[in-house]
């Protein structure tokens, strides 16, 4: 740590807080706090406890579990204790979260890290299930006495997001015999309109040539604009994913790694040499392309999204526009492999763009961004 005082400051008492990180460490040392994840779920102040837990996991003192699962397991007891007043409702929600949602999150975490949006969706599913039980009680109903007409009435008064969140709970209720069978409409997906290609190209040119903008923001933005990557995936890229192969730079998003144009390569390599959040004891040897402030963690996608948005890049419209250009120029399965998408996703986007594989060779090429001319080699 270049500045030990920054670490000591974290331990110092703060005005208005009865408990400090130093208190947590002291109680751990005395055995007053068990060295388990379950014990950390209820510790206060929760931010200091979360940071301390991540430090202990990074040092191998606590078993490593997904950060988003930790957050959900910490949030759930408070929701059950403070939001739900009916004991029967609390029991149902506890069963639903413990035996349905959490196993799904853990199974997903075994394949790849859980994204913050996946954790928020689990929060929303629990919240909507709680509200639905309260609505039933207000109607003088329970899950056992609820009928199809009641489900229809609830659907009429709620929007697509709430209906989609509740659908999982109702399917679980049917499966566990807590309710009768219902007809549940398929969830609706409201996809944002893609950014016009000319606007996307203009944004790329602006980001490549405006050196007054933060390098971190520019690096994240060009990955979104060129390679159609969601911010949750951008945040989890490492410096090992930026590959130098002689005069060429590649970015590993899938297989094979994708070539990086020279102006973009200059931004990525410049950012790697000047990454922030590298001076603390927790991140001195971080391999994350966008290191976060907490031990072993990358930058939060929402934080990264704010930086990208400040440059005028709307995440979903920009990604959709970039993906449409790719599937117009290459077969959808090739795009899926190279950019880390599922082939079904790229095939659907290709169909929406009214393109077929037989036409990809003759697809029109977009003009280069204004303000730069790519060189033939990096030495030039």
N, C-alpha and C positions, 0 to 999 in steps of 0.2 A: 504494500500500500504506500503510494508516494506521499500521502498526507494522512498520518495516523490519527490526527485530530478529527477527521471526518468519521472514522470508525468510533472514536470515543464519544463524539457528539450524539451518536445514535443511542448510547447507553445512558446519557445524562437525563435527569428528571426534566419534564416539560411542564410548563405552567398549565394548570387545570387538569392534569392527569395524575391520578392517585397511584398508578402502577406504571413502572418503567420496564424497558427491556432488561435492565440490570436486575430488577426484582425477579423476572422470569428465570434468568440464569441462576440467581441465588437459590431460588426454590427448586430448580432442577438439581442443583448440586447437593441440596439437603434431602433430596428424595421426596419433597412435598408435592412435586409434579411428576407423574409417571412418564417415562420416556417412551410414549406410544402415540400413534396418530390419534387415537380416540381421545386422549387427554388434551391434545392440542385443539380439538374441535371446539372446546368450550372456554379456552383461555382468552383473557382480555388484558390489554387492548389487542384486538384481533389482528391489526396490521403488523404490529411488532411480533405477535405470535406466528403469523404467517411467514414473515421474513426469517425469524429464528428457525422455524421448521425447515424452510428451504436450505438454510445454512447447514443444518444437521443432516439433511439428506445428501447435500453436496459433499459433506465430509464422511459419509458412510455410517454415521451414528444411527440414523433412522432409515428404515427401508424406503427405497425410492418408489413413490406412487405418483400418478398423474396429478399435476397441479389443479386442473379443473375439477377432478373428482374430489380432491381435498376441499375445494371451495364449496362444492355442492353438499358434501357431508357436513361441513360446518354450518351451512345455511339452513339445512333441513330441521335440526332440533329447535332452532329459534322460531321457525315458521310453525311447527307443531305446537310449541308452547305458548306463543304470543298471538298468533293470528286465528287459530282454530279454537273455538270455545266449547264445541260439542264433543264429548269424549268418543262417541261412536264415529263421528267424522274423522277425528284424529287417528283412530285406529285404522280406518280404511285408507287414509292418505299415507300413513306410515307403512302399511303393507304394500301399497301401490309403489311408493318410492323405493322401499327396501328390496322388494322381491321382483320388481319389474324394471324400473328406470335405472337403478344402480347397476344391476347385472348387465344391462345393455351398454352403459357407459364403460364398464370395466372390460367387456368384450371388445368394444371399439378401441379402447386404450391399448389392448394387446397388439392390435394391428398398426395403429399410428396414434400420435398424441391427440388428445381431445382438444378441439378448438373452443375458444370462448363462446362462440355462437351456439355450439352444441350444449354447453352448460346452461346458457340462457334459455335454450329451448326446454331443457329439463325443468328449469325453474318455472317457466311459463306453463308447462304441462301440469305441474303440481298446483300452481296458483289457480289455473282454470278449473281443475278438478275440485279444489276447495270451494271456489265460487259456485260451481254447479251444485254441490251438495247443499250449500246455503240456500240456493235458489229453490231446490226441491223442498227443503224444510219450510221455506216461506209459502210454498204452495200446499203444504200439508202432506208432502209426499216423501218417500224414501226410495232408494235404489230398487228395492223389491216391488214397490207399488208403481214405479214409473212405467208409463206406457209410450207407445210410438207417438201418439198425439202430443205428449209432453215434450218429447225430444224435438218434434217439429216446431213446437212453440218456442223452445229455447233457441233453436237455430234461426228463427225469424228475427229475434231480437239481438243477435250477435254477429259480428263480422267474420270474414274468412280466417283471420289469424286465430281468433278464439275457438272457432269451430274446428280448425285443424289441430289445435292443442288438446281440445277435449276428446277428439276422436280416439286417441290412443288410450285414454282412461276408460272410455265406454267399451272399447274392444276388450280391454283387460277385465272389466266388470262382466261382460258376456262370457268370457273364457273361464272365469273363476266362479260362475253361477251366482254372482251377486245381483244380477238383473236378468230380465228376459232378453231375447234377441231383438235387435233393432236394425232397421235399414239406416245406414249412415252414408251420406253422399261422399263421393271421392273428394279429397282435398283439392282446392284450386291453387294454381301457381300463377302469381302475377309477376311476370318477368318484365324488368325495365327495358324500355326501348334502347337499342344500341346507339352509341354516339355516331354521328355522321362521320364517314371516313375522312373527309377533308378536315373536320375539326380535330380528329385524333392525330392526323399527320401534322397539323399546325401546332398542336400541343407538344408533340415529340420534338419538333424543331425548336420551340421555345425552351423546353427543358434542357436540351443539349447545348444551347448557346448562351443561356442566361446564367453566367457564373456567379451572379450575386445571390442566387438562391442557395439554401443549405445543401451540401453535397449528399447528406443522408436522404433528404426528401427526393432529390433528383434520382438517386440510385433506385429507390423503391418505386418511384413513379414510372421510370422507363421499363422496369420489369413488368409492371401491370400493363402498360400501353403496348409493349412489343410482344410479350409472351402470354398475355391473357391469364395471369396468375392471380388467384384470390389472395388477399392480404394475409389470411391465416397461413398460407403456404409460403408467401414471401418472408414472413417473420421467422419461419423455421429453416430458412436457407442458411448454410454455413459457408465459411470462406473456402472450404474444400470443394464446394459446388461450383466455384469459379475456377476453371481449369485453364492453365497456360500451356498451350501445345505449340512450341516454337513461336512463330509470329502470330499465331491465332489464339484467340480467347474463346472458350466454350462455357456455357452455363448448363449445369446438370439439373434439369427439371424432370426428365424421364430418360428413356433410352432410344436413340443415342443422345448425348448432350447436344444442345443447340448452339450454333455459331453465334457469336456476338459481334455486331458491327463495330468498327474501330471507335467512333465517338462514344458509343455506349460502353465499350471496354475501358476507355480512359476514365469514365465516371466510376465504374465498378472498382477498378484497380486503385484509383485515387481514394475512394471511400475506404477500401480495405486498409490502406496505409494510415488512415486518419480516423478510425472508428472512435466513437465516443463511448462513455460508460466503461472504459477500460482501466481506470486508475484505482478502482476499489479492490479490496482484498478478494471479493467474491468473483470478479470477472477478469482478472489479469491474464488468464490463459484461455479466455473464451474463444470458441470456434464459431460462434454465431455471427452471421453476416451483419445482423442488427442486434447487438447485445442489449439486454435489459439491465435494470438496476439490481435485480434480485439474483441470488446465487443460482447459477446453472440455467437461468431463464433467458429467452430472447425477449425483445421488445414486444409489448402487448399489441396485437393486431389493431385494436381500436386507436391506440396512440399513433401507430404507423399510419393508419387511415387518416387521422387528422392532419398529419404532415403532408400526405399526398393530396388531400382535399384542398389544402392551402395553396397548392400549385394549380388548382383548377381541374383536377382529375377526379371525376366521379367514378368510383370503383367499378360498379356493375356495368353501367353503359360502356365504359372504356374496355372492360374485359370482353364483353359481348361483341363489340366492334372488331377488336383484335382477332378473336376467335373466328369470326365470319370471314375475315380476310384470309386466315390460314386455311380454312376448309374450302375456300374458293380456289386456292392455289395448289393444294395437296389432297390426297385421299384422306378421308376422316380417320381411319385407323392409324395412319402414319402420324397425323397430328396428335392423336390421343397418346400414342407411345412417346412422342418427343416432348410433349408438354405435361405429361402426368395426368391426363384425363381418362375417364372411362370411354371406350369406343361408342357406347350407346349415346352418350352426351354429344360427342362430336358429330355423330351421324345425324342426330336430330337437328343440330345447328346447321349442318350442311343442307338438310332438306328444307329448313326454314329459309335459307339463303337461296333456294331454288337452283342449286348447283348439283351436278352429278360428277362422279369420278372421271368420266370420259372427257369432261370439259376442263379439268383443272390445269392442263398444260397451256391452254389458250386463255386462261383467266387474265383479265386486265391487271397490269401492274400499277400500283399507286405511285405518285411522284415522290421524290425524296424530300425530306423536310427542308424548308428554306433555312439558309444560314450555315450550311456545312456541305462539304463534298468528301465522300469516303475515299481514302487512299487505297492503293493496291496492296501495300504491305505496311506493317506497323513501323518499319524502319524509316519510311518516308515521312 
